[in-house]
Amino acid sequence: MNWNQPAEEIAHLVHRKSVEILSEVGFSVPEAETLAALKSAGFIVDTEAQMVRITRELLNEALSTLPGDARLYPRGDQKGL
């Protein structure tokens, strides 16, 4: 990776790799109730391994519902970014 790339290119790369990890590798969810809820929502669940993957389509659908911008807030009494 070339860190001299424009920020937008880096953001796209981070997004692509994040999608790859979430859809191909997955993430650990050690709670049976949560695994069941995710499975019923369309996630790919390996109950024995307690691993969850999300399809690219489901992820894109979820991302499309997010607002275009978000305000970040630090801990404590500092002002948001």
Summary of the structure (lengths in Angstrom):
residues: 81
radius of gyration: 16.4
end to end distance: 27.6
largest distance: 44.5
contacts: 153
relative contact order: 0.12
helix: 46%
strand: 10%
